[in-house]
Amino acid sequence: MIDGSLATLHERKSSGDKGTRKRVDPSVALDVCAPNDAVVGRFHTGRRTDNRPESLPNWRVSSTTPETAAAVFQLLGGTQADDWAQGVVTGSPAVRIVLDGADSVATEMRLWGPKGLVHHCDGALFLSPTEVRGAPCGCPSSSEERAALAKMLKAPQPETTVTFRLAGHYGLGRFEFSSPSRILADETSEIRAQLAGIVGEALCELALELVTVTVAGGVEVSFRKPTLKVIGPWS
């Protein structure tokens, strides 16, 4: 790990000079702005350690440039990965974000088979292939039914994608967060309805919430679920 107090990120030159690194001055990190609406980074709930998945208590942000990673570090704290492409393991379980309407949140359902994609919908209507797009997909309306069928590989699995800007650095560019959480997928319709009722962009909070449940045998199991809360208009 790089000393966070230095806010230094490293970049290997493509020429192969392994002794040359690029230093990003932390004093100007927050002045970085994206030239367009391209996605400049992605939020993650975990990482791989020793080739095994690891859940994290705070957001991890991967980025496309060391400058973006440095700016995220300045905003959210945490520690920086030695490989800047891995970005920052932040010190924040919650972050204020700006969403541009209901289309910023989308859930798609996919079922894969041996020959590829078998079923692709939004829970109510087909999204592909083109010849059936917009037609009823036949998925159960009940979340419990969907989950039960999915366990038997007879129903598609959800993936919810949120596209947003950081409220603390709007000009930095767009970020994405994608999650297979069925809980978040079930909340998408309500979130989109709230966003549709706001004129212009909306201020929201994207957070990791610790949840503890009791399973068979009285054993307590804890996990962190992603949550998205609509706060109000962004001004």
N, C-alpha and C positions, 0 to 999 in steps of 0.2 A: 504494500500500500504506500501511496505517496503521502507525505506529511501534509495534512489538510491545512495547516496554518500557512503554507506556502501557496496553496491553490495552484499547484503546478500540474500540468498535463504533459504527457510525452507522446511524440509521434515519430515513428521510424521513417526516414526518407526512402522514397521508392528507389533511389539509386543503390540502396543496399548498405549505406554507411551506418552501421549499427551504433556508432559512437556519437551520432548527431541526434539531438532531441529538440523539439520545439517547445518553448516556454510561453505560456499564456499569462499575461500580466493580469492579476486579479483585480486591479484597480480599474481596468477597462472592460472586464468581462460583462458587466451589465449594460454596456453600450452596444453589444452585439445585436444585430437585427437581421432577420432573414430577408433575402432579396425578393422572395415570392411566397406563395402559399404552400410550398413543399413541406412535407412532414420532416421535421428536423430531429425528432427523438420519439422514443416510445417508453411508456411506463410499464413496469413489471412487478408482480407480487413476489417473485423469488428469483433464484439463480441456480446454476449448477456448480456444485462443489465436489471435487474428486469424482466427477462424472455422475453425481447423484443429485436429484432435485432437492433444493433447500428453500423452505418458505421463510420469508423475511417479515419482521415487524414493521418495517418502513418501506417506502417505495424505492425501487431501483429504477433509474432512468438511463437507458442506452441512448447514444446520440450519434449524429452523423459527422460532427466535427469536434475537435478539442475545445474550440471557442464556446460552442453550445454547452458542452459538459461543464466548463468552467463557470458559465453563467448560472446553470442549474445548481451547481455547488454553492455559489454565492447566495442564492435564494433559499435553498432548502437544507444547507449544511450536509453533514455526513462525512463519508470518505470516498475518495476517488480511486478508481481502479487503475493499475499501472498501464493497462491497455485502454486508451481513451475511448475506443469503440464500445467498451463495456460500460462506460459512463460513470455514474455516481450511485452509490448506495446511500440514499439520503438519510437525514435524521428526522424525517417527517412522515407520520402515518396518514396525514391529511394535507391536502393542498387545495387552495382556491383556484378555480379555473373559469374560463369564459367559453360558453357554447353559443354557436351561431344558429339557433333554432332547433326544431325537432329533428331535422335531418342529421344533426351531429351525433345522434344516438341511434344505432341500428342493430337489430338482432337477426341473424340468419341461422337457419337450421339445416344441417347437412347429415346425410347418412351415406357412408362409403361402403362399397362392396368390393369383391375381388377384381372387378373390371373398372373400378372408378366410382364416380359420384352417382349414387342411385336416386337420391331425393334431395331437393334443394328448395327451401321455402322460408317464409318469415313467421311460420306458425299458423297462418291462415290461408295464404295464397302462394302458389308456386312462383319462384324467382327464375328458375331455369328448368328445362331447356326452353328456347324461344317459343316453340309451338304451344306450350302450355302456360307460359308466363301470365300471371294474373288470374288463373283459374284456381278454384278451391283445392287445397292440397290434401284435405281429409285428415289432418292431424287432430287428435283429441284436444278439446278446449281446456280440459283439466290438467294442471301441472302434475298432479299425482299420477294420472294415467300416462302422460308423456314420459315421466321419469321411469315408471315401471316397464314400459315398452322399450325405452332406451337401454335399460339394463339387459334386456334380452336381445339387443341389437336389432329391434324391429321398429325403432323410431329414430329420427335424426337428433343429433346433439346440437345444442345452441352455441353460438359465438356472438357475443355482444361487443361492438366496437364503438368507442367514444372518441371523437375528434375535437380537439380543443386548443385553446391558448392559455398560457399561464397568466393569471391575474396580476402577479407581481412583475411580469415582464412580457407584456402583450406583444411587443414587436419582435420577440425572439423567434417566433414562427409557430407552426402548428405541431402538436403532439398527438399521439394515438395511444389508446389503451384497449387491448382486446382480452376478453375473458370468456372461458367456458362455463362460468358460474350459472347454474340454473336459477339460483335465487335472483341474481341481477337480471337475467333474461325475463323472469316473471314480472319484474318491476318496470320493464322498458316501456310498456304501453302507458302507464301512469306518468312516467317521467316525460315522455314525448308529449303527452297532453298538457302537462304543466308548462313545458317549453313553448308549445304552440300558443298558449295564452299570454305570453310575454311579447311585447312589441320590441323588436331589436334583439340584441344579444343578451344572454342571461349569465349572471354570476352563480356558480355552483361550487360544491365541494366534493372532491373525489377522495375517498378515505378507505383505509383498511380497518375493519372492525373485528375485534377479537370476540369469537363466539365459542361457548362451551356447551356441549350437549352430552346427555347420558345415553349410552347405547346398551345393548344386551349385556346382562351380567352386572349392571350398575357401574360400568366403567365410564369415566368422563373423558371425552375427547374434545380437544380445542383446535380451532382453525380460524383463519382470518378470511373474512368475506369482503369483497370489494363493494362499496356503496357509493351511490351518486345522489346527492341532495341538491335540489334546486332552491336557491336562496332568494333570487329576485332579479330585477332588471340590472344590467351592467351599465354603469354610467361613469 
